[in-house]
């Protein structure tokens, strides 16, 4: 059984340039309906000293991380201790990523299409990735109200292009949370799919789920997706083996749309909402989601390499992507 | 209290994306290291020169279809700022950093977690070679001067 745990995966405290303490942030996180955060201060891990006490007080799981805040791009790391970046140049990011992997962590490209220096120093990704297999995830939704932020459009496009090229890179949302205010716009959740035997406080379990792509990015509702074929069920991040593709047995796609219980996030399978299946073959299906919290449809696997599910509809009067999942992959 | 390092420097835009590392010797274990760091100017007040730099950055980084609206609102990115950050390494490894924006900073590293400044890693201040690095993320002003002083506290037996 998979539990979908709402996380905020990009945060800062006064240990770098954040303006709320870890305690203040986690208190706010609890009010916002989050169950976990990743602490990703710029170029330091010292803020983790308060993690255990804050987690106990607020009930918010805290995953250790850091934001490599380099001259040529910002890279999030999760589940690793401090890894050295200052000796690396613009051509050395592969070496840097390997350092994080050797320490058991994962890396994600933060806000790849933000403005760069001198407007925002190092914020635009200017490293050349020689092997995209090395990259575990990309922050394709950045800041509050990410569905309507300009710089997320090319990030989503690049992620989709990479999926089409056969890379299996997870997608996350990150608020880049520096301070808590009463009138802040809403950020998205990254729902992390954990086994019911796994604790959200387990950094290893969360890192594994992010690497695997058991993720749904959402302004509110969680989209639970499973594909049933050959008597087996496949979840987000799974790969359907070639033998199932060749068996010509019909695959059955099931999507459950579950509204968030947080009142500020009322969106779900409402009037005006569409459920969209996107894939390497383009858009496979687009149907009204109004009133259909559970949705089952046959899906042909022919030619598919990956597909994901999106919920599109009105948020505060704007038509936008309300939620989308990471892919289920198909072996080719 | 002993002054372990007292230095200053002048940077120009060419210094952007460089690190300047100072190395000093700690002969005995210390109770604390105090660091004073300041740089100026912080903001680039030359509006005409900033306009050119902002336009160049928009041209380079914005999606072509959105470049014009960004250019029309270029003042939203004004004033541009210099950004220098500090980090410290001891004989046994990384001891933290202060990636933050105020141009005048004071930090302490010591055994006591509660007294160690945010960003830095508390613990023993072992004798040996210590390094302090100024990471020059960005200098936009024609000139930027910094002053750095490190002092070591009471020596423990």
Contacts between the chains, C-beta under 8 A, distances in Angstrom:
chain1	res1	chain2	res2	distance
A	13	B	118	7.4
A	14	B	100	7.9
A	14	B	118	4.6
A	14	B	119	7.9
A	15	B	118	4.5
A	15	B	119	4.9
A	16	B	97	7.8
A	16	B	98	7.9
A	16	B	99	4.5
A	16	B	100	6.2
A	16	B	119	6.4
A	17	B	99	6.2
A	17	B	100	4.5
A	17	B	101	5.9
A	41	B	99	7.5
A	41	B	119	7.6
A	42	B	85	8.0
A	42	B	97	7.6
A	42	B	99	3.6
A	43	B	85	7.2
A	43	B	87	6.7
A	43	B	97	4.6
A	43	B	99	4.8
A	44	B	87	8.0
A	44	B	96	5.1
A	44	B	97	4.8
A	44	B	99	6.9
A	44	B	119	4.9
A	44	B	120	7.6
A	44	B	121	7.9
A	45	B	121	7.8
A	46	B	96	5.0
A	46	B	116	7.8
A	46	B	118	6.8
A	46	B	119	5.6
A	46	B	120	5.9
A	46	B	121	5.1
A	47	B	118	7.3
A	49	B	113	5.7
A	49	B	122	7.6
A	69	B	99	5.7
A	69	B	137	7.9
A	71	B	16	7.7
A	71	B	17	4.0
A	71	B	137	6.3
A	72	B	17	7.7
A	82	B	94	5.1
A	84	B	94	7.2
A	86	B	19	5.7
A	86	B	87	7.0
A	86	B	133	6.3
A	86	B	135	6.8
A	113	B	61	7.7
A	113	B	63	7.5
A	114	B	61	7.8
A	115	B	57	6.2
A	115	B	58	7.4
A	115	B	61	4.8
A	115	B	62	7.1
A	115	B	77	7.6
A	116	B	57	6.5
A	116	B	60	6.9
A	116	B	61	4.9
A	117	B	16	7.0
A	117	B	17	7.9
A	117	B	57	7.1
A	117	B	137	7.4
A	117	B	138	5.2
A	118	B	16	7.8
A	118	B	53	5.8
A	118	B	57	6.4
A	118	B	80	4.9
A	118	B	81	7.9
A	118	B	138	5.1
A	118	B	140	4.7
A	119	B	54	6.6
A	119	B	57	4.9
A	119	B	58	7.9
A	119	B	61	7.5
A	119	B	77	4.9
A	119	B	80	7.2
A	121	B	83	5.2
A	121	B	137	4.1
A	121	B	138	4.4
A	122	B	137	6.3
A	124	B	61	5.0
A	150	B	63	7.2
A	150	B	66	5.7
A	153	B	63	7.2
A	154	B	63	5.8
